[in-house]
Structures are given as C-alpha cells and as structure tokens.
Amino acid sequence: MATRDSMDNLMQQVEDTIRFAEEQYKQSSLQEQYNNDNYTQALQQLEDTYQDIAKMAISANAQQRDQLHRMRLQLQQLQNTMVLEGENL
C-alpha cells in the first residue's frame, strides 16, 4: 500500500503539473503561437507525472488505484488537447 504522504506528494505534483500545463495552453491560445520551450516543458512534465502515477499504482490499494486512475485520465486529456493544439499552431 502506498503511504499517505507519498499519495499526498503525488497529488500535489499532479496539481502543479496541470496548473503549469494549463497556463502554457492558455498562453498559446491567446497568442496564437506558443513558447516552444515552455510548451514542450509542460508536455514533458505531463508525461513524467503520468509515469510517476503508473509507478505509484503498483503499490497502491484499490481506493488509491481508483484515485490514481482519475488523475491519470486528467493528465491524458490535457496532454491530448495540448498535442492537438501544438499541431495546429
């Protein structure tokens, strides 16, 4: 079972990653262009955090796995949106 502290830390990481990625996405939408470095960094953070969730799921109990699955879906949705937006810019 994953510890409460490790789950809390991962949840904070997910929130921070989503906040940063959404900020980069909004900036790119407003400017109709994107800062390649920050946009790419946001996508990389999304992928890294996704991998961290997958690792945590190995030692998680059923309730934690459900919570991790929901976090993973949020990351995937944002990642997909950003990839599609990046192709259009």
C-alpha positions as CSV (number, residue, x, y, z in Angstrom):
1,M,0.0,0.0,0.0
2,A,1.3,3.4,-0.9
3,T,1.8,5.7,2.1
4,R,-0.5,8.7,2.7
5,D,2.5,11.1,2.4
6,S,3.6,9.6,-1.0
7,M,0.0,9.9,-2.3
8,D,-0.3,13.5,-1.0
9,N,3.0,14.4,-2.6
10,L,2.0,12.9,-5.9
11,M,-1.4,14.6,-5.8
12,Q,0.4,17.9,-5.3
13,Q,2.7,17.1,-8.2
14,V,-0.3,16.4,-10.4
15,E,-2.0,19.6,-9.4
16,D,1.2,21.7,-10.1
17,T,1.8,20.0,-13.4
18,I,-1.8,20.5,-14.5
19,R,-1.7,24.2,-13.5
20,F,1.6,24.8,-15.4
21,A,0.4,23.0,-18.5
22,E,-3.0,24.8,-18.5
23,E,-1.2,28.1,-18.2
24,Q,1.0,27.3,-21.2
25,Y,-2.0,26.1,-23.2
26,K,-3.9,29.3,-22.4
27,Q,-0.9,31.5,-23.3
28,S,-0.6,29.6,-26.6
29,S,-4.3,30.0,-27.4
30,L,-4.3,33.8,-26.7
31,Q,-1.1,34.4,-28.7
32,E,-2.0,32.1,-31.5
33,Q,1.5,30.8,-31.1
34,Y,3.4,29.1,-28.3
35,N,6.6,29.4,-26.5
36,N,8.2,26.3,-27.8
37,D,10.4,25.7,-24.7
38,N,7.7,26.2,-22.1
39,Y,5.1,24.3,-24.1
40,T,7.4,21.4,-24.6
41,Q,8.4,21.5,-20.9
42,A,4.7,21.4,-19.9
43,L,4.2,18.4,-22.2
44,Q,7.2,16.6,-20.7
45,Q,6.0,17.3,-17.2
46,L,2.7,15.8,-18.0
47,E,4.4,12.7,-19.3
48,D,6.7,12.4,-16.4
49,T,3.9,12.8,-13.9
50,Y,1.9,10.2,-15.8
51,Q,4.8,7.8,-15.4
52,D,5.0,8.6,-11.7
53,I,1.3,7.8,-11.3
54,A,1.9,4.5,-13.1
55,K,4.7,3.6,-10.7
56,M,2.7,4.5,-7.6
57,A,-0.3,2.4,-8.8
58,I,1.9,-0.7,-8.4
59,S,2.0,-0.4,-4.6
60,A,-1.5,1.3,-4.2
61,N,-4.5,-0.3,-2.7
62,A,-7.8,-0.4,-4.6
63,Q,-9.1,3.0,-3.4
64,Q,-5.7,4.6,-4.2
65,R,-5.6,3.0,-7.6
66,D,-9.0,4.5,-8.4
67,Q,-7.8,7.9,-7.3
68,L,-4.6,7.5,-9.4
69,H,-6.7,6.4,-12.4
70,R,-8.7,9.6,-12.3
71,M,-5.6,11.6,-12.0
72,R,-4.1,9.8,-15.0
73,L,-7.2,10.5,-17.1
74,Q,-7.0,14.2,-16.3
75,L,-3.3,14.3,-17.4
76,Q,-4.1,12.3,-20.6
77,Q,-6.9,14.6,-21.5
78,L,-4.8,17.7,-21.1
79,Q,-1.9,16.1,-22.8
80,N,-4.0,15.2,-25.8
81,T,-5.5,18.7,-26.0
82,M,-2.1,20.3,-25.9
83,V,-0.6,17.9,-28.6
84,L,-3.5,18.7,-30.9
85,E,-3.2,22.4,-30.3
86,G,0.5,22.3,-30.9
87,E,-0.1,20.7,-34.3
88,N,-2.5,23.5,-35.2
89,L,-0.1,26.3,-34.3
